[in-house]
Amino acid sequence: MEIKQTILPNGLRVVTSERPQNETVSLGIWVNTGAAYETEDINGISHFVEHMVFKGTQKRTSLQISEEIENVGGQNNAYTSREFTAFYAKMLKNDVELALDVIADFVMAPLFPEDEMKKEKEVVVQEIKQGIDTPDDVVFDYFQDKAFPNQPLGRTILGPAETVRSFTAEKLHQYMRHNYAAQNTVVVAVGNLKHESFVKMVEARMKEYRPNTSFAVAPQTYQGGFYEERRPIEQAHVLLGFQGVEYNNPAYYAVSVFSTLFGGGMSSRLFQEIREKRGLVYSVYSFTNSHTKSGLFGIYAGTSGEEINKLVPVVVDEIKKTVQEKVSDKELERAKIQLKASMLMALESSSATAEVIARQMLLYNRVIPTDEIVERIEAVTADDVQKAAQMLFSAKPTYTLLGDLKTYPTYDEVQKMLQF
């Protein structure tokens, strides 16, 4: 894909990928800020800001923001993660300027009206409660907290209800003044448009966007630990994790290949051994989450409370095999193909492409060519995969359980199992 980039006088990066064959354009504003950049007293504010910008500006009411996009058949939304906040839309090609005008308006000049804040606080509190009531969601929050205790990276994205209820309009404005700036923002559009025309649209609306942020990025120090919560539910949720790698780590692609072959699909080792051969679970997989300064590798399984004693030793046995033995050429090649295919399929979507471009610009200050990524995946060897496994599993584990727990291997027992 051909990428064009322009840097505005205030430092704001505008990046496009032209697809003249499309009838639509996916566009948005991505900001390198999120829950990992919050202090404890404002935990959840990134997510609350994401909600509140839709509630009105000097030019538009909340209803007008929604209607202007939907009246022309467009779609818009937003999300908050631990390190990113995004506001995006997908429109027919002739409505790009309208979409940008709406999104830039609520990023540049949100009002945070008091009556809307009061209502939205309760909406978010309900979202928090819904998450707590969803075991296979909340167990990941517990897992993150034990991996990175007493740190922003370990706290929830939504924040505690009492903290959300304490937010004021001034707190939200102050947060945006500190965390939203050209320095950590990128505007991206993919589809049927002209780069030069889009740049002019952005500059007309965001030339006054402040150049620099004024917040400090907190340390991201993996520690590991244990957490259990007993609930009278049918399924037990098990997470076993270890320190992973940050985005810029030289082992990033080796870890990605390893995670794919270890627990990335129905042909993976975990799925075949634990579900297909033994029938111990309905769901089992591994995952790798990278962050700016750290990372987390995890293994999730959903099983019955009675089966945990059987499940955990089998998982550990599979871990030991990857540490002690090199993977076969066939297995390695299959994992590489899966990774490449997943990436290439995603890039057929203009929305997914815009997301990839935005994240790469914020993380690396460049868009990594697809051929370069393919080469890096292809360059991973069996030795690299084994070294990745040895590195991952040498860390202190994070072990999290939630469900109708009977008996299970203790944290100390799991640590002993992992000694090899």
Secondary structure, 3 states (H helix, E strand, C coil): CCCEEEECCCCCEEEEEECCCCCEEEEEEEECCCHHHCCHHHCCHHHHHHHHHHHEECCCEHHHHHHHHHCCCCEEEEEECCCCEEEEEEEEHHHHHHHHHHHHHHHHCECCCHHHHHHHHHHHHHHHHHHHCCHHHHHHHHHHHHHCCCCHHHCCCCCCHHHHHHCCHHHHHHHHHHHCCHHHEEEEEEECCCHHHHHHHHHHHHCCCCCCCCCCCCCCCCCCEEEEEECCCCCEEEEEEEECCCCCCCCHHHHHHHHHHHHCCCCCHHHHHHHHHCCCCCEEEEEEEECCCCEEEEEEEEECHHHHHHHHHHHHHHHHHHHHCCCCHHHHHHHHHHHHHHHHHHCCCHHHHHHHHHHHHHHHCCCCCHHHHHHHHHCCCHHHHHHHHHHHCCCCCEEEEEECCCCCCCHHHHHHHCCC
